[in-house]
């Protein structure tokens, strides 16, 4: 062995190139750790793309380190490297990187995967290194010190095992700690890789007088510098790409978190009552559907309780809407306190609550729960100096005895009305004879929903308002009618309560506004300028988008806002004075007028009346009817007219049916009159003809019996 070694060529290493190879090894290790995270955190095609791209970049970096390390060795003869064999060593580096990234992407590192992975990676590193050495094509061949060859293989396997352990250990660290340890780990792994490489180089002996057959191929310091620069650029590009991807992924995760949060909020809005936090009707219906399906399969029963408060409206009238909301919140908590762990309590209307008992209750247990609710709500509620006393009426429907899922709530509702008719503060079980009214309401709401969607059945009739000076038409009031294909003309009193109960009053009210605006534009195009009044319901006053939708309707039809007047009843105005005041102010800002309807029947104060920016008062028909026979009625009307005029308001009297009533109202200086004395409500086409004849009939206004008029 000594003679052989003494006959070998002297080798030396360039310190700068050796340092450069170490930097490349450490840099490649750093990139390898970063890419391992990229592959692990991606899914599907993106994970495969990162695995392929990462294997190429990481493999090229490791190969560049070995190639530069070999160029660091100097021999007293000219040396070169075969293109093909050198390329094969590069392929081996890529394969090794692919194995490493594949193992790193697994959820956990087992002893078996650690052993197999370390051996596979070590073998690949050895193949890469010794194939690269074979690319020198020495003649005679390289003489190997097999002890050092074995040591280099052991270093390769050990370094691979340490690299895998470091990566899986770093998973449990926080982001900042992981970043610091990634640099430390890269330096340690770089040293291990260089140790393996230079141990393998030390194992090679070159016989005195050897020639390199590939001396004309890859060689030279400049080539080493180019490879090093190319490796640095490739690794840097990979790091930048990974960093950009990480930031994009982080931003995507933040957006996804924001979307989840927004979705949770939307779920709350969509399925929870905003005031009480209880499930709303949508969520309750879903819970009932699930419970019915489960009970049907297991042959069990359930019960639905419909709870309606007795005397809640006077609470709102007396104490205001704000206190009414607090009452409803307290009521919700008391009902919840009576429910079982698996029961569902929901709010489905203003003062209406429902409870689902799905623990296979019988009529006795359902009655016991209902009585607990009645007792709980019968205890007075204290709010500062105010004490509120309430009771409730409860209807109970049992499944499967009282019909399928679709009818349970309606049947419980019908039973609740039976309990209310019996005097309230009690409960009633559903009985078949209660079904007639329920079926009628269900059919009406289904047909009304269809009428809203399909169109063609709803229409507006218009009743003229006549000025007392000159007796000419000064405006019209729009009144909703439903021309049913089989039932005929249905009056509002028959279908408006159904719309309110089943949540259709909002769409119905907006249809009226849009249709009235469309008709006003049609009249303007025909040369008729008719101010139009529209009634607003209390439900519409509480809709946040009321004013914007009115403004959009006016803009769409190119109408002056002053042509439109909205009528709200005196009791509505007083029920939630702050909210009403806000809506009236917003309507005034866009130029729309507001009228107080049924004035004299409520309890409005003069101070509040001054705050409301209304333009007219409408005297209730009950006072007009008694004008001829009651001095008190005349005195009240006279006082209202004087009060209104002193506040700068116009006065309209509705329900005028006789010439005597007209004369009295004219003497009292009422501004406008409305009633059957002049005309009944009529369709728009008839109203057009009626208004067009206005110039020819200043005194002849008795059109109640005209052939034009439709009831």
C-alpha positions, 0 to 999 in steps of 0.5 A, spaced: 500 500 500 505 504 501 509 503 494 502 504 491 501 511 494 508 513 493 507 512 486 501 516 485 500 523 483 500 529 488 493 532 489 492 539 492 485 543 493 484 550 491 482 553 498 477 559 495 474 553 490 473 549 496 469 555 500 465 556 494 463 549 494 461 549 501 457 555 500 453 552 495 452 546 499 449 550 505 445 554 500 442 548 497 441 545 503 437 551 505 433 551 499 432 544 500 429 545 507 424 551 504 422 546 498 420 541 503 415 545 506 412 548 499 411 540 497 408 539 504 403 545 504 401 544 497 395 539 494 394 536 488 397 538 481 400 544 485 404 539 490 406 535 484 409 541 480 413 543 486 415 536 487 418 536 480 421 543 480 424 543 487 427 536 485 430 539 479 432 546 482 435 542 489 438 536 485 442 541 480 444 545 486 447 539 490 450 537 483 453 543 482 457 543 489 460 536 487 462 539 480 465 545 483 468 541 489 472 536 484 474 542 480 477 544 486 482 539 486 489 540 482 493 535 479 499 535 475 496 533 469 491 536 464 484 534 467 477 534 463 470 531 464 466 527 460 459 530 458 455 524 458 457 521 464 457 528 468 450 529 466 448 522 469 451 524 475 447 530 475 441 526 474 442 522 480 442 528 484 435 530 481 433 523 483 436 524 490 432 530 491 426 527 489 426 522 494 428 527 499 422 531 497 417 525 497 419 523 504 419 530 507 411 531 504 409 525 508 405 527 514 410 524 519 416 520 519 416 513 521 423 509 523 422 505 517 421 511 512 427 514 516 431 508 514 429 507 507 429 514 506 436 515 509 439 509 505 436 511 498 438 518 499 445 516 501 446 511 495 444 516 490 449 521 493 454 516 492 452 514 485 452 522 484 459 523 487 463 516 484 459 517 477 462 524 477 469 521 479 468 516 473 467 522 468 474 523 469 476 517 465 483 516 467 488 511 464 490 507 468 484 507 472 483 511 479 485 506 485 480 507 491 482 506 498 475 502 500 476 504 507 475 512 505 469 510 500 466 506 506 466 512 510 464 517 505 458 512 504 456 512 511 457 520 512 452 520 506 447 516 509 448 519 516 447 526 513 441 524 509 438 521 516 440 527 520 437 532 514 430 528 514 430 528 522 432 536 522 426 537 517 421 533 521 423 536 528 423 543 525 415 542 523 413 543 530 417 550 531 414 557 530 415 561 524 421 565 527 424 559 530 424 555 524 427 561 520 433 561 525 434 554 525 433 553 518 439 557 517 443 553 522 441 546 519 443 548 512 450 550 515 450 543 518 448 539 512 452 543 508 458 541 512 456 534 512 455 534 504 462 537 504 465 532 509 462 526 504 465 529 498 472 531 500 472 524 504 470 521 497 475 525 494 481 523 499 479 515 497 481 516 490 489 515 488 491 517 481 497 513 479 504 516 477 504 517 469 496 517 468 493 520 463 486 523 463 482 521 456 477 526 457 482 532 458 479 535 452 472 535 455 469 539 461 475 543 464 477 549 467 477 554 473 472 558 468 467 553 467 467 552 475 465 559 476 460 559 471 457 553 474 457 556 481 454 562 478 449 558 475 447 554 481 447 560 485 442 564 480 438 557 480 437 556 487 436 564 488 430 564 483 427 558 487 428 561 493 424 567 490 419 563 487 418 559 494 417 566 497 412 569 493 408 563 493 409 563 500 406 570 501 401 568 496 399 562 500 399 567 506 394 572 503 390 566 500 389 563 507 388 570 510 382 571 504 380 564 506 379 566 513 376 572 511 371 569 507 370 564 512 368 569 517 364 573 512 360 566 511 359 565 518 356 572 519 352 571 513 350 564 516 348 568 522 344 573 518 341 568 514 339 563 520 339 567 526 334 573 529 338 579 529 334 582 535 334 575 540 339 571 537 334 565 536 334 561 530 329 564 525 324 561 521 329 558 515 333 555 521 327 552 524 324 549 518 330 546 517 331 543 524 323 541 523 325 537 517 331 534 520 327 532 526 321 529 522 326 525 517 329 522 524 323 521 527 320 517 521 325 513 520 325 511 528 318 511 529 318 516 534 314 523 535 315 530 536 311 536 537 311 544 535 309 549 539 307 556 536 307 561 542 304 568 541 304 574 546 298 577 549 298 584 549 304 586 546 302 591 542 300 596 548 307 595 550 310 598 544 304 603 544 305 605 551 313 605 552 316 605 545 319 600 540 326 600 544 323 598 550 319 593 546 325 590 543 328 589 550 321 585 552 322 581 546 329 579 548 327 577 555 321 573 553 326 569 548 331 568 554 325 565 558 322 561 553 329 558 552 329 557 560 323 552 559 326 548 553 330 542 553 337 540 551 335 538 544 329 542 543 329 548 538 326 555 540 326 560 534 323 567 533 318 567 527 315 574 527 314 580 531 312 577 538 311 570 535 316 564 537 316 557 536 319 551 540 320 544 537 320 538 542 323 532 538 325 528 544 319 523 542 314 527 547 307 525 548 301 530 549 302 530 557 309 532 556 308 537 551 302 540 555 307 541 561 312 544 557 307 549 554 304 550 561 311 552 564 312 557 558 305 560 560 308 561 567 314 563 566 312 569 561 306 570 566 311 573 571 312 581 571 318 583 567 322 589 570 325 595 566 327 600 571 321 604 573 317 600 568 314 593 570 311 589 564 306 584 565 304 579 559 301 573 557 301 568 551 297 563 547 300 557 545 298 552 540 301 545 539 301 540 533 304 533 534 307 529 529 305 524 526 298 525 529 297 532 526 299 531 519 306 531 515 312 536 516 309 542 511 303 543 515 305 542 522 307 549 523 300 552 520 296 547 524 300 549 531 298 556 528 291 555 528 291 551 535 294 558 537 288 562 535 284 557 538 287 558 545 287 566 543 279 566 542 278 562 548 281 568 552 289 567 552 294 565 557 293 558 555 294 553 550 290 548 545 292 542 541 290 542 534 284 539 532 281 537 525 276 543 525 281 548 526 284 546 519 279 550 514 282 557 516 289 554 516 288 551 509 285 557 506 291 562 509 296 557 506 293 557 499 292 564 499 300 565 501 302 560 495 297 564 490 300 571 492 307 569 492 305 566 485 302 573 483 308 576 485 313 572 481 309 571 475 305 578 474 299 580 471 294 579 477 296 585 481 294 592 479 293 598 482 286 602 483 286 610 484 281 614 488 281 621 486 282 627 491 278 633 489 280 640 491 275 644 495 277 651 491 274 650 484 272 642 485 278 640 480 282 633 481 288 635 485 291 628 486 290 620 487 291 615 492 293 608 489 290 602 492 292 595 491 287 590 488 288 582 487 285 580 480 285 572 482 284 568 476 278 564 479 277 568 486 275 574 482 277 581 485 280 580 492 280 586 497 286 588 501 283 586 507 283 579 505 290 578 503 294 583 506 294 580 513 296 573 509 302 577 506 304 580 513 304 573 516 308 570 511 313 575 510 310 577 503 309 584 505 316 587 503 316 585 496 308 587 495 310 594 498 315 595 493 311 592 487 306 598 489 311 603 489 314 601 482 308 600 479 305 607 481 311 610 479 311 607 472 303 609 472 305 617 473 310 617 468 305 614 463 300 619 465 305 625 464 307 622 457 299 623 456 299 630 459 296 628 466 300 631 472 297 627 478 300 627 485 300 620 487 299 617 494 301 611 497 300 607 503 306 605 507 306 599 512 309 598 519 313 593 516 316 597 510 318 603 515 323 598 518 326 596 512 333 599 511 333 599 503 326 603 503 328 610 501 334 608 496 329 603 493 324 609 492 329 614 490 331 609 484 324 608 482 323 615 481 330 616 478 328 610 473 321 613 471 324 620 471 319 623 476 319 629 480 319 627 488 314 632 489 309 628 485 309 622 490 306 622 497 307 616 502 301 616 507 303 613 514 297 612 520 298 616 526 298 609 530 304 607 526 308 614 527 307 613 534 309 606 535 316 607 534 317 615 534 325 615 533 325 610 527 319 613 524 322 620 525 328 618 521 325 615 515 320 621 514 327 625 515 330 621 509 324 621 505 324 629 506 331 629 504 330 626 497 324 631 496 318 626 497 312 628 501 309 624 507 302 625 510 299 622 517 293 618 515 287 616 520 289 623 524 285 623 530 284 616 532 291 615 535 295 619 541 300 623 537 302 629 541 303 636 538 311 636 540 312 630 536 307 632 530 312 639 530 318 634 529 315 630 523 316 633 517 310 631 514 306 636 509 299 634 510 294 631 515 288 626 513 282 626 517 279 619 519 273 617 516 269 616 522 269 624 524 267 625 517 261 620 517 258 624 523 259 631 521 252 632 519 249 629 526 254 630 531 257 637 534 263 634 537 265 631 530 264 638 527 268 641 533 274 636 532 275 637 525 275 644 525 280 644 531 284 639 526 284 643 520 286 650 524 292 646 528 294 643 521 294 650 518 297 653 523 303 648 522 303 649 515 300 642 513 294 641 508 288 637 510 285 631 507 278 629 509 277 621 507 270 618 506 266 623 504 259 620 501 254 626 501 253 633 499 252 636 506 259 633 508 262 636 502 259 643 504 261 642 511 268 641 510 269 646 505 266 651 510 271 649 515 277 650 509 279 643 508 284 643 502 282 636 499 276 631 499 276 624 498 270 619 498 265 615 494 261 622 493 266 623 487 268 616 485 270 609 487 277 607 486 278 605 479 283 602 474 289 606 471 285 606 464 279 609 467 282 614 472 286 617 465 279 618 462 276 620 468 281 625 469 281 627 462 274 630 463 276 634 469 276 641 465 269 639 462 265 638 469 268 643 474 261 642 478 259 635 476 263 630 480 258 625 482 261 619 478 260 614 483 254 611 478 258 612 472 259 606 467 267 608 468 267 606 475 269 599 477 268 597 484 
